[in-house]
Amino acid sequence: MMIHNDFRGKGFGKLIFQGFEEYVKSLKSKCIRIDVVTNYDHSVLDFWIKNGIIKLKDIELNWAGKRLPAVTMKKNL
């Protein structure tokens, strides 16, 4: 999930995530698991933590041939 800079800090990300979480719950899923790239904006991790997602482990993603530092995160529902 990415929010355009013009809309950051206005609560849109939280609203979008809450809607996504409700949708996932409606599917009877037991958790949400995400991978978050960490090398460009440190406030991203804070956003996910504030929304109840916990950091599990550091990883490295390979995205279109680029290696990116990231973390795996999870929220039990």
Secondary structure, 3 states (H helix, E strand, C coil): CCCCHHHCCCCHHHHHHHHHHHHHHHCCCCEEEEEEECCCCCHHHHHHHHCCCEEEEEEEEEECCEEEEEEEEEEEC
